[in-house]
Amino acid sequence: MGLSTGTFLSVDFALSVRVLPDKDDAAKNLAIFNVAGKLPESLVPFMGPALLALGGYIALFLFLGAAGLLGALACFRLPEVGREHETSRWSAPITRS
C-alpha cells in the first residue's frame, strides 16, 4: 500500500507542478495545493456531528455528495497536461515567465 500511495502521489505532484502558473511561486502554489487537500480533513470532523444531529446520515451524505460535485465542477477549469498554453472558453489561462 505504501508503494502504491508513493507512486500515485509522486505522479500527482509532478502533474500539479507541470500546470503551475509561475515557476517562481511554485512553493506558494504547492502550499495552497496542500491546504486545499488538508482543509476538508480538518473541517469534516466538526461538521459531521452537526449534520448528523440536523438530519442524520441522509443530510451528511447529501452534503458530502454536493461538496464532491462542486469540487468536480471546479476541476473543469484546470488545463490538460500538454495543452497548458492553449486558450479556450472553459479553461483558466496559465502564464509562465
Rosetta silent file (secondary structure, phi, psi, omega in degrees, C-alpha in Angstrom):
SEQUENCE: MGLSTGTFLSVDFALSVRVLPDKDDAAKNLAIFNVAGKLPESLVPFMGPALLALGGYIALFLFLGAAGLLGALACFRLPEVGREHETSRWSAPITRS
SCORE:     score description
SCORE:     0.000 S_00000001
   1 L     0.000  -38.611  178.439    0.000    0.000    0.000 S_00000001
   2 H   -64.410  -39.512  177.981    2.866    2.347    0.763 S_00000001
   3 H   -64.741  -42.822  179.059    4.450    1.716   -2.625 S_00000001
   4 H   -65.126  -43.826  179.352    1.154    2.381   -4.402 S_00000001
   5 H   -64.174  -43.516  178.599    0.492    5.561   -2.435 S_00000001
   6 H   -62.795  -40.034  177.815    4.007    6.837   -3.042 S_00000001
   7 H   -65.009  -46.493 -179.842    3.735    6.154   -6.759 S_00000001
   8 H   -61.986  -47.415 -176.752    0.372    7.868   -7.036 S_00000001
   9 H   -67.010  -35.400  178.642    1.427   10.928   -5.033 S_00000001
  10 H   -66.622  -40.422  176.969    4.683   11.385   -6.947 S_00000001
  11 H   -68.734  -40.347  179.821    2.834   11.347  -10.279 S_00000001
  12 H   -61.749  -45.967  178.887    0.106   13.586   -8.865 S_00000001
  13 H   -68.433  -35.569  177.263    2.596   16.184   -7.655 S_00000001
  14 H   -62.763  -42.451  177.427    4.553   16.010  -10.928 S_00000001
  15 H   -67.390  -37.507  178.630    1.372   16.778  -12.869 S_00000001
  16 H   -64.299  -42.727  179.732    0.484   19.539  -10.418 S_00000001
  17 H   -66.266  -33.226 -178.312    3.880   21.186  -10.794 S_00000001
  18 H   -65.979  -30.483 -177.740    3.599   20.989  -14.568 S_00000001
  19 L  -102.282   11.720  176.831    0.448   23.122  -14.672 S_00000001
  20 L   -66.331  142.618 -175.911    1.525   25.713  -12.094 S_00000001
  21 L   -68.902  -33.496 -175.822    1.159   29.254  -13.437 S_00000001
  22 L  -142.403  124.125 -178.110    4.572   30.572  -12.352 S_00000001
  23 H   -67.259  -25.441  179.352    7.686   28.573  -11.520 S_00000001
  24 H   -70.087  -26.705  179.719    8.943   31.354   -9.219 S_00000001
  25 H  -105.215   25.903 -175.707    5.888   30.913   -6.970 S_00000001
  26 H   -61.298  -41.421 -178.875    5.899   27.113   -7.065 S_00000001
  27 H   -63.783  -42.656  178.891    6.367   26.741   -3.292 S_00000001
  28 H   -64.139  -44.230 -178.557    3.458   29.075   -2.546 S_00000001
  29 H   -67.378  -37.012  176.302    1.218   27.343   -5.053 S_00000001
  30 H   -69.791  -30.052  174.821    2.085   23.881   -3.734 S_00000001
  31 H   -66.474  -40.617  176.511    1.335   25.122   -0.209 S_00000001
  32 H   -64.287  -39.880  176.829   -2.105   26.214   -1.404 S_00000001
  33 H   -59.535  -42.463  179.720   -2.496   22.793   -3.026 S_00000001
  34 H   -67.211  -43.335  178.886   -1.640   21.144    0.302 S_00000001
  35 H   -62.604  -40.520  179.410   -4.061   23.329    2.281 S_00000001
  36 H   -63.323  -30.001  177.938   -6.824   22.554   -0.220 S_00000001
  37 H   -82.351  -32.031 -175.639   -6.237   18.863    0.376 S_00000001
  38 H   -93.984  -22.031 -178.504   -5.937   19.001    4.153 S_00000001
  39 H   -60.927  -45.835  177.181   -8.609   21.584    4.998 S_00000001
  40 H   -60.766  -35.478  179.219  -11.540   19.208    4.402 S_00000001
  41 H   -63.702  -27.415 -179.819   -9.848   16.588    6.571 S_00000001
  42 H   -92.892  -20.763 -178.951   -9.803   19.048    9.453 S_00000001
  43 H   -90.010  -35.211 -175.131  -13.306   20.510    8.966 S_00000001
  44 H   -61.725  -37.538  177.730  -15.402   17.380    8.423 S_00000001
  45 H   -61.371  -23.612  176.702  -14.883   16.010   11.968 S_00000001
  46 H   -88.649  -35.341 -178.374  -16.544   19.185   13.273 S_00000001
  47 H   -80.170  -30.777 -177.743  -19.244   19.415   10.603 S_00000001
  48 H   -56.810  -53.261  178.857  -20.120   15.715   10.593 S_00000001
  49 H   -61.421  -35.469  178.395  -21.699   15.579   14.052 S_00000001
  50 H   -65.329  -43.498  178.113  -23.627   18.794   13.367 S_00000001
  51 H   -66.987  -36.653  176.715  -25.039   17.381   10.121 S_00000001
  52 H   -64.656  -38.219  179.125  -25.862   14.100   11.840 S_00000001
  53 H   -69.593  -33.697 -178.244  -27.734   15.999   14.550 S_00000001
  54 H   -76.395  -44.834 -173.835  -29.664   18.049   11.974 S_00000001
  55 H  -144.926   11.805  179.229  -30.728   15.349    9.546 S_00000001
  56 H    75.885 -161.354 -177.407  -28.960   12.091   10.220 S_00000001
  57 H   -67.346  -27.293  178.589  -26.883   10.216    7.696 S_00000001
  58 H   -62.814  -46.596  178.944  -29.044   11.424    4.822 S_00000001
  59 H   -63.726  -41.965  179.642  -28.065   15.057    5.482 S_00000001
  60 H   -61.050  -49.676 -176.961  -24.414   14.106    5.934 S_00000001
  61 H   -71.467  -32.982  174.991  -24.186   12.132    2.691 S_00000001
  62 H   -64.609  -42.930  178.061  -26.185   14.709    0.713 S_00000001
  63 H   -63.576  -46.349 -179.506  -23.835   17.453    1.887 S_00000001
  64 H   -66.017  -36.332  176.195  -20.734   15.409    1.107 S_00000001
  65 H   -65.136  -42.351  178.182  -22.125   14.457   -2.307 S_00000001
  66 H   -64.775  -40.379  178.172  -22.862   18.105   -3.117 S_00000001
  67 H   -64.704  -38.712  177.148  -19.363   19.109   -1.990 S_00000001
  68 H   -64.643  -41.190  177.654  -17.870   16.382   -4.196 S_00000001
  69 H   -65.649  -41.041  177.302  -19.850   17.571   -7.222 S_00000001
  70 H   -63.064  -38.776  176.844  -18.785   21.173   -6.638 S_00000001
  71 H   -64.789  -39.407  177.882  -15.163   20.024   -6.430 S_00000001
  72 H   -66.592  -39.648  177.653  -15.519   18.091   -9.690 S_00000001
  73 H   -64.736  -35.276  178.872  -17.049   21.127  -11.401 S_00000001
  74 H   -66.156  -26.484 -179.308  -14.151   23.276  -10.210 S_00000001
  75 H   -73.791  -16.206  179.539  -11.721   20.898  -11.953 S_00000001
  76 H   -63.761  -26.435 -179.019  -13.176   21.677  -15.383 S_00000001
  77 H   -80.966   -8.925  178.979  -11.260   24.966  -15.438 S_00000001
  78 L   -75.235  136.501  178.591   -7.905   23.204  -14.992 S_00000001
  79 L   -73.611  153.926  176.773   -5.916   22.891  -18.219 S_00000001
  80 L   -79.433  147.944  178.803   -4.972   19.479  -19.520 S_00000001
  81 L   -65.160  130.619 -177.200   -1.347   18.449  -19.307 S_00000001
  82 L    94.947  -12.462  179.641    0.318   19.189  -22.634 S_00000001
  83 L  -124.530   31.928 -174.527   -2.274   21.829  -23.520 S_00000001
  84 L   -64.345  -30.222 -173.356   -1.303   24.422  -20.921 S_00000001
  85 L   -97.893   -2.319  175.494   -0.835   27.238  -23.414 S_00000001
  86 L   -78.544  143.235  177.181   -3.996   26.710  -25.424 S_00000001
  87 L  -108.282  140.957  175.282   -6.818   29.058  -24.621 S_00000001
  88 L  -144.070  173.668 -178.257  -10.419   28.041  -24.591 S_00000001
  89 L   -66.973  -28.995 -171.819  -13.641   29.346  -23.230 S_00000001
  90 L   -98.470  -29.834 -173.079  -13.603   26.975  -20.271 S_00000001
  91 L   -88.615  151.243  177.091  -10.006   26.687  -19.116 S_00000001
  92 L   -80.244  140.075 -179.511   -8.157   29.169  -16.976 S_00000001
  93 L   -70.854  147.209  175.460   -5.118   30.743  -18.666 S_00000001
  94 L  -117.597  129.449  177.192   -1.656   29.760  -17.496 S_00000001
  95 L  -115.865  134.233  177.834    1.175   32.232  -17.767 S_00000001
  96 L  -126.253  142.034  179.338    4.778   31.233  -17.388 S_00000001
  97 L   -94.450    0.000    0.000    7.762   33.511  -17.279 S_00000001
